[in-house]
């Protein structure tokens, strides 16, 4: 009896220690069920078979016999991991940084600027990454300086900077770096400047491994360095952090800089690592929205670097599986997009609620 009682106490202690993690997992499972049920009802009302559609979705996103489908899912997840990090780092610092979209555009532009140069082959990839990171960082730094020097709301500044970046890159696509053969896109990244493909015949490149490395570095930075502690302390309680000697403005600025780096990298890996275009297309259509999708991924992943990985893969699976829903189940693209939106919203709601609660707590006790 004594050993059994001790065993029960050990289990209770374990669940108590990791209560937040188990609560997050339970909330995510419930959100997934609700999202799929509501989206299934929508398809049924539209005259489509939701069971057949979901079966097509999952078989088109994951396969144990054909690596193509899983590889495509991972390729779609790759840039979302990096743009999600931008938002997550901001949240950890108590900010609502939604500027990953524009910073990603600038990172992509950095690749094309280098691609237009005549360079020795070994220099293309390192210079593409350096230029993309530099432009993404610079675009994030603008919002950061506006915040710490003039107290400009980061939501307003980043939205405006997103659209400024969009038109700068679109102007460059049309007038500065157009493809002389195909006016719908920029010049292509030369072969020496492209990331290696991990599985031939797919779009999965070394970019996926790079994204995982960046996530690991970010996790270490946030939880095992002084700067990471200061970022998290600022987000949890700015007044207490200030009283403890933390420079709040400096910490916020660092969060914008790190976020600009990760978003700029997203633009770099998407242009250098995704065949067949290796260019920026009309209206930035091949990269448009990846920054905003990263916000949903971050919320689903609990704004945690490690949680972002499965969240990004799940959203990547929805993107990859959408083709199967159209071809196999006959669901039109508009309905597929609606289904994806419902599922993503359902998954993001728990994270959004936690974010709002944190924001209200900060407002209640002061900044």
C-alpha positions in Angstrom: 0.0 0.0 0.0 2.8 2.4 0.9 4.6 1.7 -2.5 1.3 2.2 -4.4 0.7 5.5 -2.5 4.2 6.7 -3.3 3.7 5.7 -7.0 0.4 7.8 -7.1 2.2 10.8 -5.5 4.9 10.5 -8.1 2.4 10.6 -10.9 0.6 13.5 -9.4 3.8 15.4 -8.9 4.8 14.8 -12.5 1.5 16.1 -13.9 1.7 19.1 -11.6 5.2 19.9 -12.7 4.2 19.8 -16.4 0.6 21.1 -15.9 1.0 23.9 -18.4 2.3 21.6 -21.1 -0.5 19.0 -20.7 -3.0 21.8 -20.6 -1.6 23.2 -23.9 -1.7 19.7 -25.5 -5.3 19.2 -24.4 -6.4 22.6 -25.7 -4.7 21.9 -29.0 -6.4 18.5 -29.4 -9.8 20.0 -28.6 -9.1 22.9 -31.0 -8.1 20.4 -33.8 -11.3 18.4 -33.2 -13.5 21.5 -33.3 -11.8 22.9 -36.4 -12.1 19.7 -38.3 -15.8 19.1 -37.3 -16.8 22.7 -38.2 -14.9 22.6 -41.5 -16.4 19.1 -42.2 -19.9 20.5 -41.6 -19.2 23.3 -44.1 -18.1 20.9 -46.7 -21.1 18.7 -46.1 -23.4 21.7 -46.5 -21.6 22.5 -49.7 -22.4 19.0 -51.1 -18.9 17.5 -50.6 -17.9 14.4 -48.7 -15.8 15.5 -45.7 -14.5 12.0 -44.9 -13.2 11.6 -48.5 -11.8 15.1 -48.4 -9.9 14.6 -45.1 -8.6 11.2 -46.3 -7.3 12.9 -49.4 -5.8 15.7 -47.3 -3.8 13.4 -45.1 -2.7 11.0 -47.8 -1.4 14.0 -49.8 0.4 15.4 -46.9 2.1 12.3 -45.4 3.0 9.0 -46.8 5.1 6.0 -45.5 5.5 4.6 -49.1 6.3 7.8 -51.1 8.6 10.4 -49.5 7.4 13.0 -52.0 4.3 13.9 -50.0 6.0 14.2 -46.6 8.9 16.2 -48.2 6.4 18.7 -49.7 4.8 19.1 -46.3 8.1 19.8 -44.7 9.1 22.2 -47.5 5.9 24.3 -46.9 6.6 24.3 -43.1 10.2 25.6 -43.5 9.6 29.4 -44.0 6.7 29.3 -41.5 9.1 28.2 -38.7 11.2 31.3 -39.2 8.4 33.9 -39.6 6.7 32.3 -36.5 9.9 32.9 -34.6 9.7 36.6 -35.4 6.3 36.9 -33.8 7.1 34.6 -30.9 10.2 36.5 -29.9 8.2 39.7 -29.9 5.5 38.2 -27.7 8.2 37.0 -25.3 9.3 40.6 -25.0 5.7 41.8 -24.5 5.4 43.1 -28.1 3.0 42.4 -30.9 5.4 42.4 -33.8 3.6 41.6 -37.0 6.4 42.8 -39.3 7.7 39.4 -40.4 5.9 39.8 -43.7 7.8 42.9 -44.7 11.1 41.8 -43.2 10.8 38.5 -45.2 10.2 40.5 -48.4 13.4 42.4 -47.8 15.3 39.2 -47.1 14.1 37.8 -50.5 15.2 41.1 -52.2 18.6 40.7 -50.7 19.0 37.3 -52.5 18.0 38.8 -55.8 20.5 41.7 -55.3 23.3 39.3 -54.9 22.0 37.0 -57.7 22.4 39.9 -60.1 26.1 40.2 -59.4 28.9 38.3 -61.3 30.6 36.5 -58.5 32.8 33.4 -58.0 30.5 30.5 -57.4 31.4 29.8 -53.8 30.5 33.4 -52.8 26.8 33.4 -53.9 25.2 31.5 -51.0 27.1 33.2 -48.1 26.5 36.6 -49.6 22.9 35.9 -50.3 22.4 34.9 -46.6 24.4 37.9 -45.4 22.4 40.4 -47.6 19.1 38.9 -46.8 19.8 38.9 -43.1 21.1 42.5 -43.2 18.0 43.8 -45.0 15.6 41.9 -42.8 17.4 43.1 -39.7 17.4 46.7 -41.0 13.6 46.6 -41.6 13.0 45.2 -38.1 15.3 47.8 -36.6 13.2 50.6 -38.1 10.2 49.4 -36.2 12.3 48.9 -33.1 13.7 52.4 -33.1 10.3 53.9 -33.7 9.1 51.9 -30.6 11.9 52.7 -28.2 12.6 56.3 -29.3 9.1 57.6 -30.1 6.9 55.0 -28.5 5.2 54.3 -31.8 2.8 51.3 -31.5 4.5 48.3 -33.1 1.3 47.1 -34.7 0.9 50.3 -36.6 4.5 50.7 -37.6 5.0 47.1 -38.7 1.8 47.0 -40.8 3.0 50.2 -42.6 6.5 48.8 -43.0 5.0 45.6 -44.5 3.4 47.5 -47.3 6.3 49.8 -47.9 8.5 46.7 -48.2 6.0 45.1 -50.6 6.1 48.0 -53.0 9.8 48.4 -52.8 10.3 44.8 -53.7 7.6 44.8 -56.4 9.2 47.9 -57.9 12.6 46.2 -57.9 11.0 43.1 -59.6 9.5 45.2 -62.4 12.1 47.9 -63.0 15.4 46.8 -61.5 15.8 43.0 -61.6 13.3 41.8 -64.2 13.9 38.5 -66.0 14.6 39.3 -69.6 12.8 36.1 -70.7 9.8 36.2 -68.4 8.6 39.5 -67.2 6.4 37.9 -64.5 9.4 37.4 -62.2 12.8 38.6 -61.3 16.1 37.2 -62.6 16.7 33.7 -61.3 19.2 32.8 -58.6 22.1 31.2 -60.4 22.7 27.4 -59.7 25.7 28.1 -57.4 23.5 30.2 -55.3 20.8 27.6 -54.7 20.5 25.4 -51.7 20.8 21.6 -52.3 17.6 19.6 -52.6 17.4 16.9 -49.9 15.0 14.6 -51.8 15.2 14.8 -55.6 11.9 15.5 -57.3 10.6 17.4 -54.4 10.9 21.0 -53.1 12.5 20.0 -49.8 15.9 21.6 -49.6 18.6 22.2 -47.0 16.5 25.2 -45.9 14.5 22.8 -43.7 17.7 21.8 -41.8 18.7 25.5 -41.5 15.3 26.4 -40.1 15.6 23.7 -37.4 19.1 24.9 -36.5 17.8 28.5 -36.2 15.0 27.3 -33.9 17.5 25.5 -31.7 19.7 28.6 -31.5 16.7 30.7 -30.6 15.5 28.3 -28.0 19.0 28.3 -26.4 19.1 32.1 -26.6 15.7 32.6 -24.9 16.2 30.1 -22.1 19.9 29.8 -21.5 21.4 33.3 -22.0 21.2 36.6 -20.1 19.6 38.3 -23.1 16.9 35.7 -23.3 16.2 36.0 -19.6 15.8 39.7 -20.0 13.5 39.4 -23.0 11.2 36.9 -21.1 11.3 39.0 -17.9 10.3 42.1 -19.9 7.4 40.3 -21.4 6.2 38.8 -18.1 6.4 41.9 -16.0 8.1 45.1 -17.4 8.0 47.0 -14.1 9.6 44.1 -12.2 12.2 43.8 -15.0 13.0 47.5 -14.8 13.3 47.3 -11.0 15.7 44.4 -11.4 18.0 46.5 -13.5 16.9 45.4 -17.0 17.0 48.1 -19.7 13.5 47.6 -21.1 14.1 49.7 -24.3 17.3 47.9 -25.1 15.7 44.5 -24.6 12.8 45.5 -26.9 15.2 46.7 -29.5 17.0 43.4 -29.4 13.8 41.5 -29.9 13.1 43.5 -33.1 16.6 42.8 -34.3 16.4 39.1 -33.7 13.0 39.0 -35.3 14.2 40.8 -38.3 17.0 38.3 -38.7 14.7 35.3 -38.6 12.2 36.8 -41.0 14.9 37.9 -43.4 16.2 34.3 -43.3 12.7 33.1 -44.2 12.9 35.2 -47.4 16.4 33.9 -48.1 15.6 30.2 -47.8 12.3 30.5 -49.7 14.1 32.0 -52.8 17.3 30.0 -52.6 15.7 26.7 -51.6 12.4 26.3 -53.4 12.4 25.1 -57.0 11.5 25.7 -59.7 11.3 29.5 -59.6 14.3 30.6 -57.6 13.0 34.1 -58.1 10.4 36.6 -56.9 7.2 36.3 -58.9 4.5 38.8 -59.9 2.9 40.5 -56.8 5.4 38.5 -54.7 2.9 35.7 -55.0 5.4 32.9 -54.1 6.2 34.5 -50.7 3.1 36.6 -50.0 1.4 35.8 -46.7 4.1 33.6 -45.2 4.8 36.3 -42.6 1.2 36.5 -41.6 0.8 32.7 -41.6 3.8 32.7 -39.2 1.6 34.5 -36.6 -0.9 31.7 -36.6 1.9 29.1 -36.4 3.4 30.9 -33.4 0.0 31.1 -31.6 -0.6 27.4 -32.3 2.8 26.6 -31.0 2.3 28.5 -27.8 4.8 31.2 -28.9 7.5 28.7 -28.0 10.4 27.9 -30.4 10.0 24.1 -29.9 6.2 24.3 -30.2 6.6 26.1 -33.5 8.0 23.0 -35.1 4.9 20.7 -35.0 2.7 23.7 -35.5 4.5 24.7 -38.8 4.5 21.0 -39.9 0.7 20.9 -39.3 0.1 24.0 -41.3 2.5 22.8 -44.0 0.4 19.6 -44.1 -2.8 21.6 -44.7 -1.1 23.4 -47.6 0.4 20.2 -49.2 -2.8 18.3 -48.7 -5.0 20.9 -50.3 -4.0 19.6 -53.7 -5.3 16.1 -52.8 -8.6 17.6 -51.6 -9.1 19.2 -55.0 -7.9 16.3 -57.2 -9.2 13.3 -55.3 -12.2 14.6 -53.5 -13.2 17.3 -56.0 -13.3 20.1 -53.5 -12.9 23.4 -55.2 -10.0 25.7 -54.2 -12.3 28.3 -52.6 -13.8 25.6 -50.3 -10.3 24.2 -49.5 -9.2 27.7 -48.5 -12.2 28.1 -46.3 -11.6 24.7 -44.6 -8.0 25.6 -44.0 -9.0 29.0 -42.5 -11.5 27.4 -40.1 -9.0 24.8 -38.9 -6.2 27.4 -38.5 -8.5 29.8 -36.6 -9.7 27.1 -34.3 -6.1 26.1 -33.5 -5.0 29.7 -33.0 -7.8 30.7 -30.6 -6.3 29.1 -27.5 -2.9 30.8 -28.1 -4.7 34.1 -28.8 -6.6 33.8 -25.6 -3.4 33.3 -23.7 -1.8 36.2 -25.5 -4.7 38.5 -24.6 -4.6 37.4 -21.0 -0.9 38.2 -20.8 -1.5 41.6 -22.4 -4.3 42.4 -19.9 -2.1 41.3 -17.0 0.6 43.6 -18.2 -1.8 46.5 -18.6 -3.3 45.9 -15.2 0.0 46.0 -13.3 1.6 48.6 -15.6 4.4 48.7 -18.0 
